[in-house]
């Protein structure tokens, strides 16, 4: 049956600001769904309060509403547009909760709007733990012993009945909020109280904890004719007890027997059909006993596109959100094409001839004192994915993608040897347990002990042991004597040249030359959904070391865009927004576009964003091989944040053209000494500063600069390790701390301008002409990181004298740095005098916000300037909109309840929202202005 022709206009609800537990995977799914519906001639209206995403951009939907996700906003949209249906499954729990709220208020029924892609009754059943359990009993699907509790006394009664350990989960919450495993009565009382308060209906489910059982997920799609496909099986490397968002995961499942997999398939389909009558995506989670019986227990079902859907889409090449959107408007799976082969149908289940490994990325360093143990509450802020022909290759590539100062898993001299520390880490998992498993095996801790502590399947542990055995063989050789076969084996198992160089005690460049001499070269394989059984037409590639190369190089002029790697605090989705616009602009300018990134949550790694996607680590060796293979005109590094910028020096050294601002200018802005000389030469005021390399030098310099001092390492993002110190004791302690964590970084000491107003300007420059796209004033004074500050665009109380200084200085610095593309400059204003704090000649965190506030594709313009296609004067910049836009930082402190929540020079926010006001008398502005100043006065 074809699509429902009555549906002409669809409302998609987004997920709001990025928070831990609901990140940019829903930006990806919402964007893909919107494009999918527009292909069908359907008008798409989208509501989301997040300005940093490509989802809230005109390239995605017909009508964009940057509004609070509240029923009042929905009513406003309905008054302005003739909406036929609402699709609430692409915005995570936030969108579903809003859809339910509107349903309860009768908004959908009043306006004759259908809910598509999901069944409200299905959501109610899956979120109401007791109703879900009763349903599973009815259909004979086993679950762990569990009961609901709506009061403290009920919870205590259940604990007495089941005995410890117990698992507590709050109903209707996100990212495992209010969930945890408890082993004794004191822990239980605290978590029970927290869980009841976290649930909007004051309800928790208490389960007998299946600690040590293996955890699996299946991603399913179903159409209105009840056809079901299993898109992907995902196995958690970490056993039950670690939230799936915090677990290392592997696809396809590695350690499950086919018999058990078939049982799990049947069970998942039965569960999906039982919860409701809906067409769309579904995620089902299971626990499997770690023995020969492989007993299967259902954990939960999410009748919507989930966090794992983005991962499954990138793992298989099957665009789940795109197909789910088409199923929601009435298509059946057999009527739709497989988007990769274009010859088979979407009813064709993907088959993988490769392995993917996802590793989460955490930011515990932003929250000193936080409980770093992983459990049922999700704490990671992003993730990376590695693709390889084997688990070992995918694992190494994922480790190379993390950007945590490691070159892969091991073979870098950074292992620890303290047995007690290792054993503690094995038993109580944190962000580094994977590396400590490697350390434990290398140190010779018995296998039985490692498995007893971690409960990780022996197959995975043996894979890591095999890597260590190979390393010991390699170490017996030198660069001159290593056999070709052994070097080839190391490369096939994912080892970077840097790792092999460490083992052979030589330089990375020497290993590169050695494998070139041996003819050991990286080849590229296509992600084709069908294990090569049918020809694929989608240019989505990963690298490996084999003989056949599937990536054909065209004779078109090409541009490489370097992505931003995993999301983290300080470098998030706003850089993916910039990368996507960079790709679109380069396409418009006639270039073949090549995207390199390793983040499965993003739109930049969608298979149809760039002309060619290489899903690879943003890691020098991988980048260099792709560039040598493709031979592009140049590389864009300005749009991918610090990740891409850090590769600029290597690109320069190897003679690869950087499009736009030169490496020297990028480095000049980061090198405080050189940058301050530039300011001095151009008569631009700046706070007195100095550069030191030791605590002794810092103490000596403080005598000249005076306190308070702003202390920060160079070449970091998001204000990492930045702190204001007020005396010599604090200064000495902080400098020693930085040198311990970043021994090669210079340390900058600036005299801190206390009580100054902070503002920032973003501009586009073509080397000669400058256009200031926006000046934003912070409500908080200088000393709080710009990412954590409320920002008002345009400024709310900077006079003409100050604004003129900002404009003059911005233009002067942009030209002096020979900027070609984007630049962001931050200012401190004291007594009507404007001082420059820093300049970043690249895409900044604020560019998407300004673009949405003024409804202009600034990154698109800047990219064409970088490519040399346009001058700034070629663009017809429209006049600014009336009123003000307010940037609202959003935090995830609820994940780290005992940490210091005070704001300072180091960024802590995970996302942002945008709010528009007509004038400064608006109650919203006066309220937040009063609140921020009250907070700061304390």
BELPE-V129476 format. One record per run of one state. SS is the DSSP state (2 for helix, 1 for strand, 0 for the rest). FROM is the first residue (numbers start at 0). TO is the last residue. If there is no record, write none. Layout:
SS/FROM/TO + SS/FROM/TO
This chain:
0/0/7 + 1/8/12 + 0/13/17 + 1/18/18 + 0/19/20 + 1/21/21 + 0/22/23 + 2/24/38 + 0/39/41 + 1/42/46 + 0/47/52 + 2/53/55 + 0/56/61 + 1/62/64 + 0/65/69 + 2/70/79 + 0/80/83 + 1/84/86 + 0/87/90 + 2/91/103 + 0/104/105 + 2/106/109 + 0/110/112 + 1/113/115 + 0/116/118 + 2/119/126 + 0/127/127 + 2/128/137 + 0/138/141 + 1/142/142 + 0/143/144 + 1/145/148 + 0/149/150 + 2/151/161 + 0/162/164 + 1/165/169 + 0/170/178 + 1/179/181 + 0/182/183 + 2/184/197 + 0/198/202 + 1/203/207 + 0/208/212 + 1/213/221 + 0/222/226 + 1/227/235 + 0/236/247 + 1/248/250 + 0/251/256 + 2/257/274 + 0/275/278 + 1/279/287 + 0/288/294 + 1/295/301 + 0/302/305 + 2/306/315 + 0/316/318 + 2/319/327 + 0/328/331 + 2/332/334 + 0/335/335 + 1/336/336 + 0/337/343 + 1/344/344 + 0/345/349 + 1/350/350 + 0/351/353 + 1/354/360 + 0/361/362 + 2/363/365 + 0/366/380 + 1/381/387 + 0/388/389 + 2/390/400 + 0/401/417 + 2/418/426 + 0/427/431 + 2/432/442 + 0/443/445 + 2/446/453 + 0/454/456 + 2/457/473 + 0/474/482 + 2/483/491 + 0/492/495 + 2/496/503 + 0/504/506 + 2/507/517 + 0/518/521 + 1/522/525 + 0/526/528 + 1/529/529 + 0/530/538 + 1/539/543 + 0/544/556 + 1/557/561 + 0/562/566 + 1/567/567 + 0/568/569 + 1/570/570 + 0/571/571 + 2/572/587 + 0/588/590 + 1/591/596 + 0/597/610 + 1/611/614 + 0/615/618 + 2/619/629 + 0/630/632 + 1/633/635 + 0/636/639 + 2/640/644 + 0/645/646 + 2/647/652 + 0/653/656 + 1/657/657 + 0/658/661 + 2/662/669 + 0/670/670 + 2/671/680 + 0/681/684 + 1/685/685 + 0/686/687 + 1/688/691 + 0/692/693 + 2/694/704 + 0/705/707 + 1/708/712 + 0/713/721 + 1/722/724 + 0/725/726 + 2/727/740 + 0/741/745 + 1/746/750 + 0/751/755 + 1/756/765 + 0/766/768 + 1/769/780 + 0/781/784 + 2/785/787 + 0/788/789 + 1/790/792 + 0/793/798 + 2/799/815 + 0/816/818 + 1/819/829 + 0/830/831 + 1/832/839 + 0/840/845 + 2/846/853 + 0/854/856 + 2/857/865 + 0/866/870 + 2/871/873 + 0/874/882 + 1/883/889 + 0/890/891 + 2/892/894 + 0/895/909 + 1/910/916 + 0/917/921 + 2/922/936 + 0/937/937
